Amino acid sequence: MERSLDIEITRRCNLRCEYCFVGWSRDWHSDLPRAVAEQVIREGAGRFDLLHITGGEPFARRDVWDLIELGLALDYPYVLINTNGTMLSDEQVARLGRYDGRVRLSVSLDGPAELHDRVRGEGRFAQADRTLAALLAAGVPVTVMAVVTPPVLAVLPEFLRERMAAHPGLAGITLFPVGVGPSGSQKPGTALSSLDADQVRLLAIHTALAFHAGLPVTVGAFPMINPLLRLLGYPAERMYQCTAGRGRICVHADQGVSSCHPVKDPIYGRWSSGLFDRLGHTPTHAALRNRDFDGCRSCDHQESCGHCRAFVTANGVTLLGNDRVCLDVVPGRRETVLAESARATVGLLAPSSLVRRRADGVDLVRRFADVLASGRLEELEAIVAVDCDDRNPLPLQPGGRDGVCYKLAFWRALAPTATTRVVEVTATEDGATARWQTEPAPGEQVGTYVGRFAVREGRIRAFEVAHVV
């Protein structure tokens, strides 16, 4: 498994792409200090197979060439650079060609010209495509990196054939399903949509058919698609494998250190000399290495899927949590989880065992029951949001179980600092089933729970909770 050192040397960029996970969620001007960048590269020498220089747009930094040549002098087997292909001059392309193939580039082309330019700016497709042709002519190994949005997916087969026909020397085309990210991370005024389960299945079909037709196409950073690709005869050795915790590290421009470039949270803290020696001793690193994620431990696809942490956290879930997208994507996974939930049930609690800490909490119980009894299920989400707010002072506590709080159908906490997130709620006139995740304290293992309660005659009659994982 290839070990990769990602180094985000800058967040500066000459473009403003709608789905950029770097700029819109953070800033557009930070640079990793030159001395820090050199220290990271030096201390990574001999540890990593690949020096991955990324941004922002790496060629926005004039000293990128010094960093490239430092990596080569320190005997990194090769250097990979992500670029939008719009800032390289003819002289710079020729310079890249003199590195004898040890410097490789991935150039972004997000669909045909009309779709690419809609995101990246008028004329940007032609500009990037000319750069791509010049790089290949100079002997530089190049792959195309394409963000697959729903509109791109609709024309993907034609796009793949046209690009390979136009540039037969391409090392390959890597497809990245679009990531939406949490609230506030998108370009202002933009409404993005992730691929839904049917679209992911279609992406797998297009990828497999392209491979069987002889096109070097892969899906990157989305290993959840691997079970589908396997069913379609796509070779396992070509599938993307997440290397978080297994040899991949990213040092960001703000000097935070994470498991890969798309994961923004500095889970390893801030860069300091000697950090590479200390990584393996952290619980988070061990969990990443072992794929010890909520909802993944009993999955037959745990190893090949890996449930990419970048997508999970972008969907608002904790690093070791589960956004449950896999239930709709991975064949048979939803049925397996439901069976596991049924086996994990720990029993019923009668309503009489629930004691309110505050009398005004009765109003919330009544409101919840009224919604269920009346069938106005569209109001359920607002009530759930109130009840799962960790500032809400209205927990339910079953008598005789000190320290365990219930908030309606949601197991709230094992400690005062616990946080809770509802993953899924389904309801009928007769009751509701809810799935939620609870983190007892920051950094502690997240648990996933299922709660069910029955409502008869406008009253909560029985409550059941199961600790799933």
C-alpha positions as CSV (number, residue, x, y, z in Angstrom):
1,M,0.0,0.0,0.0
2,E,1.5,3.3,-1.1
3,R,2.5,5.7,1.6
4,S,1.7,9.3,0.8
5,L,2.8,12.6,2.4
6,D,0.2,15.2,1.4
7,I,1.5,18.7,1.9
8,E,-0.8,21.6,1.3
9,I,1.7,24.3,0.4
10,T,-1.0,27.0,-0.3
11,R,-4.6,27.8,-0.2
12,R,-4.2,30.5,-2.8
13,C,-5.9,29.8,-6.2
14,N,-6.8,31.8,-9.3
15,L,-10.2,30.0,-9.6
16,R,-13.3,29.8,-7.4
17,C,-14.8,26.4,-8.0
18,E,-18.2,25.8,-6.4
19,Y,-17.3,22.5,-4.8
20,C,-13.8,23.3,-3.7
21,F,-13.4,21.7,-0.2
22,V,-10.4,23.9,0.5
23,G,-11.3,27.5,-0.2
24,W,-15.0,27.9,0.6
25,S,-14.7,26.2,3.9
26,R,-11.5,28.0,5.0
27,D,-9.7,30.8,3.2
28,W,-8.0,31.8,-0.1
29,H,-4.7,33.2,1.0
30,S,-2.8,31.0,3.5
31,D,0.7,29.6,2.6
32,L,2.5,26.9,4.5
33,P,5.7,28.8,5.7
34,R,8.7,27.9,3.5
35,A,10.8,26.7,6.5
36,V,8.0,24.4,7.7
37,A,7.4,23.0,4.3
38,E,11.1,22.1,4.0
39,Q,11.1,20.6,7.4
40,V,8.1,18.4,6.7
41,I,9.6,17.2,3.4
42,R,13.0,16.4,5.0
43,E,11.4,14.5,7.9
44,G,9.2,12.6,5.5
45,A,12.0,11.4,3.4
46,G,12.4,7.6,3.6
47,R,9.0,7.2,5.2
48,F,6.8,7.9,2.3
49,D,6.7,6.6,-1.3
50,L,5.0,9.7,-2.6
51,L,5.4,13.4,-2.0
52,H,2.0,14.8,-2.9
53,I,2.1,18.6,-3.3
54,T,-1.3,20.2,-3.4
55,G,-3.3,23.3,-2.6
56,G,-5.1,25.6,-3.6
57,E,-3.2,25.9,-6.8
58,P,0.4,24.8,-6.1
59,F,1.8,26.7,-9.0
60,A,0.5,29.9,-7.4
61,R,3.7,29.7,-5.2
62,R,6.8,30.7,-7.0
63,D,9.0,28.6,-4.8
64,V,7.1,25.4,-5.6
65,W,10.0,24.5,-7.8
66,D,12.4,24.5,-4.8
67,L,10.1,22.2,-2.9
68,I,9.8,19.8,-5.9
69,E,13.6,19.7,-6.3
70,L,14.1,19.2,-2.5
71,G,11.8,16.2,-2.7
72,L,13.6,14.7,-5.6
73,A,17.0,15.3,-4.0
74,L,15.8,13.5,-0.9
75,D,15.0,10.5,-3.1
76,Y,11.2,10.4,-2.9
77,P,10.4,7.9,-5.6
78,Y,8.1,10.5,-7.2
79,V,6.3,13.8,-6.7
80,L,2.6,14.2,-7.6
81,I,1.2,17.7,-8.0
82,N,-2.5,18.6,-8.4
83,T,-3.2,21.5,-10.7
84,N,-6.0,23.2,-12.5
85,G,-3.8,23.5,-15.5
86,T,-4.2,27.3,-16.0
87,M,-1.0,28.8,-14.5
88,L,1.8,26.8,-16.3
89,S,3.9,28.6,-18.9
90,D,5.6,26.9,-21.8
91,E,8.9,27.2,-20.1
92,Q,7.5,25.7,-16.9
93,V,6.1,22.7,-18.8
94,A,9.5,22.2,-20.4
95,R,11.1,22.3,-16.9
96,L,8.7,19.6,-15.7
97,G,9.7,17.5,-18.7
98,R,13.3,17.5,-17.6
99,Y,12.5,15.6,-14.4
100,D,12.5,12.3,-16.3
101,G,9.0,11.3,-15.2
102,R,9.6,11.6,-11.5
103,V,7.2,14.5,-11.3
104,R,3.7,13.6,-12.2
105,L,0.7,15.9,-12.6
106,S,-3.1,15.5,-12.2
107,V,-5.0,18.1,-14.2
108,S,-8.6,18.9,-13.4
109,L,-11.1,18.6,-16.2
110,D,-14.6,18.4,-14.8
111,G,-16.6,17.1,-17.7
112,P,-16.8,18.6,-21.2
113,A,-16.1,22.3,-21.9
114,E,-19.6,23.6,-21.2
115,L,-19.8,21.9,-17.8
116,H,-16.2,22.6,-16.8
117,D,-16.4,26.3,-17.7
118,R,-19.7,26.6,-15.9
119,V,-17.8,25.8,-12.6
120,R,-14.3,27.1,-13.3
121,G,-14.8,30.1,-15.7
122,E,-15.2,30.8,-19.3
123,G,-12.4,29.4,-21.5
124,R,-10.8,27.4,-18.6
125,F,-11.4,24.0,-20.3
126,A,-9.5,25.0,-23.4
127,Q,-6.7,26.5,-21.3
128,A,-6.3,23.4,-19.2
129,D,-6.6,21.0,-22.2
130,R,-3.8,22.9,-24.0
131,T,-1.6,22.6,-20.9
132,L,-2.5,18.9,-20.7
133,A,-1.4,18.3,-24.3
134,A,1.8,20.3,-23.8
135,L,2.7,18.2,-20.6
136,L,2.2,15.0,-22.5
137,A,4.3,16.2,-25.4
138,A,7.1,17.1,-22.9
139,G,7.0,13.5,-21.5
140,V,5.4,14.4,-18.2
141,P,3.1,11.6,-16.8
142,V,-0.4,13.1,-16.5
143,T,-3.8,11.9,-15.2
144,V,-7.0,13.8,-15.5
145,M,-9.0,14.3,-12.3
146,A,-12.7,14.9,-12.8
147,V,-15.2,15.8,-10.1
148,V,-18.4,13.9,-11.0
149,T,-21.5,16.0,-10.4
150,P,-25.0,14.8,-11.5
151,P,-24.7,16.8,-14.8
152,V,-21.2,15.3,-15.4
153,L,-22.5,11.8,-14.7
154,A,-25.2,12.3,-17.4
155,V,-22.5,12.7,-20.1
156,L,-19.7,10.7,-18.5
157,P,-19.3,7.9,-21.1
158,E,-18.9,10.4,-23.9
159,F,-16.5,12.5,-21.9
160,L,-14.3,9.6,-21.1
161,R,-14.1,8.4,-24.7
162,E,-13.4,11.9,-26.0
163,R,-10.6,12.7,-23.5
164,M,-8.8,9.4,-24.1
165,A,-9.2,9.8,-27.9
166,A,-7.8,13.4,-27.7
167,H,-5.0,12.4,-25.4
168,P,-4.1,8.7,-25.8
169,G,-0.9,9.2,-23.7
170,L,-2.9,9.9,-20.6
171,A,-1.9,7.7,-17.6
172,G,-5.6,7.5,-16.6
173,I,-8.7,9.4,-15.6
174,T,-9.7,9.5,-11.9
175,L,-13.3,10.2,-11.0
176,F,-14.2,11.9,-7.8
177,P,-17.9,11.9,-6.7
178,V,-18.8,15.5,-5.7
179,G,-18.6,16.2,-2.0
180,V,-21.1,18.7,-0.6
181,G,-19.8,19.4,2.8
182,P,-21.4,20.8,6.0
183,S,-23.4,24.0,6.1
184,G,-21.2,27.1,5.4
185,S,-18.6,25.2,3.4
186,Q,-19.9,25.9,0.0
187,K,-19.5,28.9,-2.3
188,P,-22.1,31.5,-1.3
189,G,-25.2,31.2,-3.4
190,T,-24.4,27.7,-4.5
191,A,-26.7,24.7,-4.1
192,L,-24.7,21.5,-4.6
193,S,-26.1,17.9,-4.6
194,S,-24.2,14.8,-3.8
195,L,-24.7,11.7,-6.0
196,D,-27.6,9.7,-4.6
197,A,-27.5,5.9,-4.3
198,D,-28.8,5.3,-7.8
199,Q,-26.3,7.7,-9.3
200,V,-23.5,6.0,-7.4
201,R,-24.6,2.7,-8.9
202,L,-24.6,4.3,-12.3
203,L,-21.1,5.7,-11.7
204,A,-20.0,2.1,-10.9
205,I,-21.5,0.8,-14.1
206,H,-19.9,3.5,-16.3
207,T,-16.5,2.9,-14.6
208,A,-16.6,-0.8,-15.1
209,L,-17.8,-0.6,-18.7
210,A,-15.0,1.9,-19.4
211,F,-12.5,-0.4,-17.9
212,H,-13.8,-3.4,-19.9
213,A,-13.5,-1.2,-23.0
214,G,-9.9,-0.6,-22.3
215,L,-10.0,2.9,-20.8
216,P,-7.8,3.5,-17.7
217,V,-10.6,4.8,-15.5
218,T,-10.7,4.7,-11.7
219,V,-12.9,6.1,-8.9
220,G,-10.8,8.0,-6.3
221,A,-11.4,8.8,-2.6
222,F,-14.8,7.0,-2.6
223,P,-14.0,3.4,-1.6
224,M,-17.6,2.7,-0.8
225,I,-18.1,2.1,-4.5
226,N,-15.7,-0.9,-4.4
227,P,-18.3,-3.6,-3.6
228,L,-20.3,-2.5,-6.6
229,L,-17.2,-2.4,-8.8
230,R,-16.3,-5.9,-7.7
231,L,-19.7,-7.2,-8.7
232,L,-19.2,-5.7,-12.1
233,G,-15.9,-7.4,-12.7
234,Y,-13.6,-4.4,-12.0
235,P,-10.2,-5.7,-10.8
236,A,-9.5,-5.3,-7.1
237,E,-5.9,-4.1,-7.7
238,R,-7.2,-1.1,-9.5
239,M,-9.7,0.0,-6.9
240,Y,-9.0,3.0,-4.7
241,Q,-7.9,2.0,-1.2
242,C,-8.0,4.5,1.6
243,T,-4.6,4.8,3.3
244,A,-5.7,6.9,6.3
245,G,-3.9,5.5,9.3
246,R,-1.9,3.2,7.0
247,G,0.7,5.5,5.6
248,R,-1.0,8.7,4.5
249,I,-0.7,12.0,6.4
250,C,-1.5,15.6,5.4
251,V,0.2,18.8,6.7
252,H,-2.2,21.7,5.8
253,A,-1.3,25.3,5.1
254,D,-2.4,26.3,8.6
255,Q,0.1,23.7,9.9
256,G,-2.7,21.4,11.2
257,V,-2.1,17.7,10.5
258,S,-4.8,15.3,9.4
259,S,-5.2,11.9,7.9
260,C,-5.5,13.2,4.3
261,H,-6.0,16.4,2.5
262,P,-9.8,16.4,2.3
263,V,-10.1,15.8,6.1
264,K,-9.8,19.3,7.5
265,D,-9.9,18.7,11.2
266,P,-6.3,18.6,12.7
267,I,-6.8,15.2,14.3
268,Y,-3.0,14.9,14.9
269,G,-2.7,18.4,16.2
270,R,-0.3,21.1,14.9
271,W,2.9,20.3,13.0
272,S,6.0,20.1,15.1
273,S,9.3,18.4,14.4
274,G,9.2,14.7,15.3
275,L,5.4,14.4,14.8
276,F,5.8,11.5,12.3
277,D,7.4,9.4,15.1
278,R,4.5,10.1,17.5
279,L,1.5,9.4,15.2
280,G,1.3,5.7,15.8
281,H,0.8,6.1,19.5
282,T,-2.6,8.0,19.3
283,P,-5.9,6.2,19.7
284,T,-7.3,8.0,16.6
285,H,-4.5,6.7,14.5
286,A,-5.1,3.1,15.7
287,A,-8.8,3.4,14.9
288,L,-8.1,4.7,11.4
289,R,-5.6,1.9,10.8
290,N,-8.0,-0.8,12.0
291,R,-11.0,0.7,10.3
292,D,-12.6,0.8,13.7
293,F,-15.6,2.9,12.7
294,D,-19.2,3.0,13.9
295,G,-21.4,0.8,11.7
296,C,-18.4,-0.8,10.0
297,R,-17.0,-3.3,12.4
298,S,-19.3,-6.2,11.4
299,C,-19.5,-5.3,7.7
300,D,-18.1,-7.8,5.2
301,H,-16.8,-4.9,3.1
302,Q,-15.0,-3.2,6.0
303,E,-11.5,-3.6,4.5
304,S,-12.2,-2.8,0.8
305,C,-14.7,0.0,1.5
306,G,-13.1,1.8,4.4
307,H,-16.0,4.3,4.4
308,C,-13.9,7.4,3.5
309,R,-13.5,9.7,6.4
310,A,-13.5,12.7,4.2
311,F,-17.0,12.1,3.0
312,V,-18.2,11.1,6.4
313,T,-17.0,14.3,8.1
314,A,-18.2,16.4,5.2
315,N,-21.6,15.0,5.9
316,G,-21.4,16.4,9.4
317,V,-20.5,13.1,11.2
318,T,-17.6,12.7,13.6
319,L,-14.4,11.3,12.3
320,L,-15.0,7.7,13.5
321,G,-18.8,7.9,12.9
322,N,-21.0,6.7,10.1
323,D,-23.2,8.8,7.8
324,R,-25.2,5.7,6.8
325,V,-24.8,6.4,3.1
326,C,-23.5,2.9,2.7
327,L,-26.9,1.5,3.6
328,D,-28.2,2.6,0.3
329,V,-25.1,2.0,-1.7
330,V,-23.5,-1.3,-0.6
331,P,-25.7,-4.2,-1.6
332,G,-27.4,-5.9,1.3
333,R,-26.0,-3.6,4.0
334,R,-29.3,-2.1,5.1
335,E,-30.8,-5.6,5.6
336,T,-27.8,-6.7,7.7
337,V,-27.9,-3.6,9.9
338,L,-31.6,-4.1,10.6
339,A,-31.0,-7.7,11.6
340,E,-28.1,-6.6,13.9
341,S,-30.4,-4.0,15.5
342,A,-33.0,-6.6,16.2
343,R,-30.5,-8.9,17.9
344,A,-29.0,-6.1,20.0
345,T,-32.3,-5.1,21.7
346,V,-31.8,-4.9,25.5
347,G,-35.3,-4.7,26.7
348,L,-38.3,-2.4,27.4
349,L,-38.7,0.5,29.8
350,A,-42.2,1.3,31.0
351,P,-43.3,4.9,30.9
352,S,-43.5,4.9,34.7
353,S,-39.8,4.4,35.0
354,L,-39.1,7.7,33.2
355,V,-38.7,10.6,35.6
356,R,-38.5,14.2,34.4
357,R,-35.8,16.4,36.0
358,R,-37.9,19.4,35.1
359,A,-41.7,19.6,35.0
360,D,-41.8,21.8,31.9
361,G,-40.4,18.9,29.9
362,V,-43.9,17.4,30.0
363,D,-44.9,19.9,27.3
364,L,-42.3,18.5,24.9
365,V,-43.5,14.9,25.6
366,R,-47.1,15.9,24.8
367,R,-46.1,17.8,21.7
368,F,-44.2,14.8,20.4
369,A,-47.1,12.4,21.2
370,D,-49.6,14.8,19.6
371,V,-47.6,14.9,16.3
372,L,-47.5,11.1,16.2
373,A,-51.1,10.7,17.0
374,S,-52.3,13.3,14.5
375,G,-50.1,12.1,11.6
376,R,-48.5,15.5,11.1
377,L,-45.1,13.8,10.7
378,E,-43.6,16.8,8.9
379,E,-43.5,18.5,12.3
380,L,-41.4,15.7,13.8
381,E,-38.1,17.1,12.5
382,A,-38.4,20.3,14.4
383,I,-39.2,18.5,17.7
384,V,-36.3,16.2,17.2
385,A,-34.0,19.1,16.6
386,V,-35.0,20.7,19.9
387,D,-34.8,17.5,21.9
388,C,-31.4,16.5,20.5
389,D,-29.9,19.9,21.2
390,D,-27.2,19.3,23.7
391,R,-28.1,22.5,25.5
392,N,-31.6,21.3,26.1
393,P,-32.2,21.0,29.8
394,L,-35.0,18.5,29.6
395,P,-33.6,14.9,29.7
396,L,-35.6,11.9,30.8
397,Q,-34.0,9.7,33.4
398,P,-35.1,6.1,34.1
399,G,-35.2,5.4,37.8
400,G,-32.4,3.3,39.2
401,R,-30.0,3.9,36.4
402,D,-27.7,6.7,37.6
403,G,-26.0,8.7,34.9
404,V,-28.0,7.4,32.0
405,C,-30.4,10.1,30.5
406,Y,-33.2,9.5,28.0
407,K,-34.6,12.3,25.9
408,L,-37.8,10.9,24.5
409,A,-36.5,8.1,22.2
410,F,-32.9,9.3,22.3
411,W,-30.3,8.0,24.6
412,R,-28.5,11.2,25.5
413,A,-25.4,10.7,27.6
414,L,-23.0,8.8,29.8
415,A,-21.2,12.0,30.8
416,P,-22.1,15.7,31.0
417,T,-20.0,16.5,28.0
418,A,-21.7,14.0,25.7
419,T,-23.0,15.1,22.2
420,T,-25.8,13.4,20.3
421,R,-26.7,13.5,16.6
422,V,-29.8,12.0,15.1
423,V,-29.1,9.9,12.0
424,E,-32.5,8.7,11.0
425,V,-36.1,9.0,12.3
426,T,-39.1,7.1,10.9
427,A,-42.6,7.4,12.4
428,T,-46.2,6.3,12.0
429,E,-49.3,6.9,14.0
430,D,-48.4,4.0,16.3
431,G,-44.9,5.1,17.3
432,A,-41.4,5.9,16.0
433,T,-38.0,4.4,15.5
434,A,-34.9,6.6,15.8
435,R,-31.2,6.0,15.2
436,W,-28.7,8.3,16.8
437,Q,-25.0,8.6,17.7
438,T,-23.7,9.6,21.1
439,E,-20.1,10.7,21.9
440,P,-19.6,10.4,25.7
441,A,-16.8,13.0,25.7
442,P,-14.7,14.7,23.0
443,G,-12.4,12.2,21.4
444,E,-14.1,9.2,23.0
445,Q,-15.6,6.3,21.0
446,V,-18.9,7.2,19.4
447,G,-21.8,4.7,20.0
448,T,-24.7,4.2,17.7
449,Y,-28.1,3.4,19.2
450,V,-31.6,2.6,18.0
451,G,-34.7,3.6,20.1
452,R,-38.3,2.5,19.5
453,F,-41.4,3.6,21.4
454,A,-45.1,2.9,21.0
455,V,-47.8,5.5,21.2
456,R,-51.4,4.5,22.1
457,E,-54.2,7.0,22.9
458,G,-51.8,9.9,22.7
459,R,-49.4,8.5,25.3
460,I,-46.0,6.9,25.2
461,R,-46.7,3.4,26.3
462,A,-43.4,1.5,25.9
463,F,-39.8,2.4,25.1
464,E,-37.0,0.1,23.8
465,V,-33.3,1.0,23.2
466,A,-30.6,-1.0,21.6
467,H,-26.8,-0.3,21.5
468,V,-25.9,-1.3,18.0
469,V,-22.2,-0.5,17.8
